[in-house]
Amino acid sequence: MQATSPFPFANLSTELILLIFAHAARPTFIKTSDDASKNPYASALSLCHVSKIVRRTVLPELLRTVLLPEYNNATAFVRALRMQQAFTLEGNDLRFDYAGRVDRIWFGRICEPPPQAPVHSNFASSTTSELDTDFSLLAPVLLSAPSLALDFESLWLLYGCLESAWNSRIHINDPERTPPPWRTNNLTLVGDFNRWRPLTSTTEGSAFLASISRLSFLSPTRAETHLLPTYDPCFDDLEHRKYPLPEWMTSVPWGSFKRLRTVSLVLPRIVLTVAAKTSLSEENVDVELLTLIDPPHSTYWEPKDISAYIESGEGQIVSVGVRTKLGDSPIQFSVSFDWEEAWACGLLK
């Protein structure tokens, strides 16, 4: 067999080479069984070591969609921001402003660290959480992203960033005429729905909610103890017309969302059961995404049946394939949807 000659890469123009690098750096968020644990940013991170100009070319692709599913990912991201701050102060050629480069950012279930007990000052630096003191670094990046997704357990990050950004307005001569210190208008919330008061009870939180135009809710998957997996009857062709919206929607402070134009929520088609563990694999299942075109704007809102929204044209339903994830516990069977992958791939638009 004749050996294949290497491609004359060096003969290409610099502009074309950089375009190739930028394309190669784009993260791939779709998971397969062979690379489920692969870092989607691995190619971009490797290319950053090629040269300074290649690094500056691929970083915008790496930062376009940022996924921070766990606490260690968030702290690593904050360390990177701190490093960029040091590069800027030094005038280092490696400096790169992350703010404004992030279009979409996802925070998984990152629970707030418990308050530290009083300790001797010599030990303070070792007991302080990295995220506790770096909201001034995180806020410009998080709040510059037009699309923000957070687990409800991670809302403390949003609270801290809003407070930090809002307090920075004190030094502005005319803060009333100054645009708010964020670009976020698309908010996605994941998990159990609670903890609205920290947003609605503050000036900055209320202003933030009032600026949101698109709101999405990704609820947890239900697991039931049936003998066999069954389909949710609410999505049978005949039965789903009388199915009401979830009760938790009445607890949302709709009156705070002054500019809201659409509300989306997922309605799982399948009831995942305990016995299904033996036959269910980590593959895509259909979920129904309901979008309300004319969302409520009053705190006193009584949701109608799904059929009423569909028939009036106020809502529409589309089917989306989302990957399921099985729990690892040998004692308790649990199943969840991989909302992170679906959101990163843009399936929940």
N, C-alpha and C positions, 0 to 999 in steps of 0.2 A: 504494500500500500504506500502510495506516495505521501510524503510528509506535507502537512499544510503549512504554507509559509505564513509568518506572522503578519498581521495587518499593519500597514505603515502609518501608525497612529501619529507619529511626529510630523507627517506630511500634511496633516489637516491644519486649518487655520485655528488660531487661538480661540476665536469666538465659537467655532464649532466644537472644539474640544471641551470648552467650559459648558456648553449646552449639554453635551453628552454626560459630563460629570453631574450636572444638576439633575438630569433625568435619572441617572443611576442612584442618586441620593434620595429620591422620593421613597418614603417608607411604604411598605406593603403591610396593610393591617389585616388582610384576610388570612385566617389561620387554616392550616391543613394538619392532618394527623402526624405528618412527618416533621413539621417545624412549629408545633403549637407553642413551644417555649422560647422560640427564637425572638431576639430583640428586633422589633421592626426598624429601629434606627441604626442597626449594626453597619450597614453599608455606608451611611452618611458619616458615622463616627470614624470609620476606617479612612474614608476619603479626606477627612479633616486633617489627617497626618501627612498627606501628600505634600502640601505646600501652603503658604499663607493665602495665595490667591485662590487656590482650590477650596480651602477652608471657608473663605469669604463667599465663595460661589454656592457651596452646598448648605451652609448654615440656614439660609432662608427656607430651603426645602425641608430641612429637619424641623424647623420651628413652626412651620405652617399649621400643623396639627400636633399638639403636645398631649401625651397621655401620661398621667401620674396616678396609677391605680392604687399605690400603697404608700405608707408613710415614708419608707426609705427612698422611694422615687421622688417624693416632694422635697425631702431634705437634700437629696443630691442636686435637684434643680435649683434650690436656694443656694447651695454651695457654688454652683456654676454662676449664679447671679452675683454672688459676693466676689468671685474671681474676676468677673467682668468689671465690677466696680473698681477693683484694685488695678486692673489693666488700664482703665480710663484715667485714674489718678496718676499712674506712672507714664502715661502717654505711650503705652505699649502697642505695637502693631497688631497684636492679637485681640484688641478690644473690639467688641461688637455689641451694639445696642439691641437687646432682645425686644424691648417695648416697641410695639407697632409691627413686629414681624410675625407675631402669633395671631392667627386667624381664629383658631379653635383650641380650647384647652379643657381637658377632662380631669377631674379629681375623683378618685374612687373613694372607698370608705376609709377615711383618714380621721380617726377619732381624736378629739382634743386631748392633749396631755393633761393629767390632773395637776392642780396647783402644787407647787413645790413647798415643802415644809421649810420654815426658817432654818438656815444653816450658817455656819461660820463663813465669813466673806472669802476666806481662802479656797472654799470649795464651790463658790457660786458658779464659776464658769463651767464646771463639770456637770452641774445639775440643771442648767438652763436649757430648755428645748431650743433647737436651732430655728424652729418656726416661730417661737415666741417673740424674738427680737428682730425679725427680718421682714416685717410687713412693709416697711418703707422700701425694701428691694422688690418684694413680691407684688405689691399693689400695682405699680405702673405696668407690669407685664400682664397680670391676671385681668386687670380692668381695661386693658387696651384691646383685648380679644373680643371681636363682635359676637362670638358664640362661646358660651360658658356652660359647662356641665359639671354638676357636683352631686355626690351622694348627700343625703340630708345630714349624715353624720359629719360631713366636711364643711357644713355651712359656717363654722367658726372661722374658717379661713377667709370666707367672703366678708364676715363681720369685721375682722381685723383689717383687711385691705381697704374696705370702705371707710372705716374710721381713720386710718392713716392718710388716705387720699383726701378725705374731707377736711381733716385738720390742717393739711398743707395749704388749704385755701385761705387760711387766716391772714396770710401775708399778702394776699391780693387786694389791691385798692378797692375794686368794685366787684366782690364775689357774686352779687346778685345777677350781673350781666355776663358773667363768665360761664361758659359751658361746663357741665358736670365733668369731673375728672375720670370719666370712663366712656368707652365706646360700645359696651355690651348692650345688645338689644334682643339677643336670642338666648333664653335661659332654659336649661334642661335640668330637672331635679329627679334623682334616682332614690328608690328605697321607700321606707315608711314615711308617711307625710306628717310632719309635726314641726315644732320650733319656728313658727312664723314671727312670734313676738319680738325676738331680737332685731328683726328687720323693720317691723311696723312701728316699733316704739322709739326709733331714732330718726333724726332728721335725714341723715345720709341714707339709711335703709329705706325710708319711705320714698326719697327721691329716686333711688335706684329702681325700686319696684315700679314707680310711675313711668320710668323710661323704657320698660320692657315691652316690645311689640309682639314677640312670639314666645310662648310658654309651653313646655313639654313635660310630661310626667311619665316616668318609666317605673312601673310598680313591680314589686317582687312577684315571683312565680308562686302559685299555690301548689301544695302537695297534700294529697288526701290518702286515707288508708283504705282504699278499695282493693278488691282482689285483682282487677285488671284495669289497665288504662282506659279511660273513657273520654269522649269529647264533651266539651262544655256545651250543654244544651242551649245556652244563650246565643250561640252562633249557628244553630240549626236554621235552615232557610225560613222555617215558619216561626220558631220560637223567639229568635233574637229580636224581633220587632217590638216585643213587649219588655225587653230587658232594660232596667233603669241604669243610669250612670252610677258609679261607685259612690257610697255615702260620704267618703272622705272629701269629695269635691265641695261639700257644703261648708267645710272648715277652712277653705282657702279664702284669704282676705281679698276677694275680687275687687272691692272698692279701691284698693291700693294700686291696682294696675290701670292707670289712667289711659295709657296709649295701647292697650292690648288689642291685637287684631286677630290672632289665631291661638287656639289652645289645642294641643294634641295629647292624647293619652293612649296607652296600649291596653288592649283587651285580649288576654291570651285565649286562644281557641281550645287548647288542650288542657285537661286536668291531669297533672302528672301524679302518679300514684306510687305507693311504696313498692308494690309488687312489680312495677314497671322497671325497676332497677336491673332485673335480669335480662330484659329485652331491649331497653332503651340505650342508645349510644349517643355520644356527643356529636350530634348532627343538627342540621337546620330543621326547625319546625315553623309552621305558619303562625304568626300573631296578627291580630287586626289592629291597625292604627286608625283611631278615630280623630278627626280634626274638626273642631267647631269653628266655622267661619265667622260667626257673630257671637263671640264669647260674652259672658256676663260682665257687667261693669258696676254691679251693685252688690253690697255686702249681703243683702237679704235676697238670696237667689234660690229658687227651687228648681233643681234639674228635672228635665223631662225624660221620657223614655227615648232610647236611641232612635227608634223609628220616627219619632216626631221631628228630630233634627234632620234626619235623612230626607223625609218626605217634603219638608219645608225648604230644603236647600241650604239650611244653616250648618249642615255637617256632611262629611263624606268619610267613607271607610276604604282603606286600601290594605291589601295583604302583604306582609313583609316576612321574609325568611330570616329567622334569627337562630344562632347556634345555642344549644343547651349545654349546660355544664353540670356534671354530676359531682356531688359532695364526696369527700374522701373518707368520711367517718364510717367505720364498720358497724357502729351501733345505731346511728340514726341516718336514715336515707333523706337526702335533700337534693333538690334540683333547682337550678336558677338559669336565667337567660343571660347570655353574654352581651349585655347592652353596650359594653365598652367597644367591642368589635363592630357591632351594628352601627353605633354612633360614629365611630372613626371612619367607617366605610361610606358614610352618608346615606345609609339605608332608611333612616328615620326622618328624612326631610318631609 
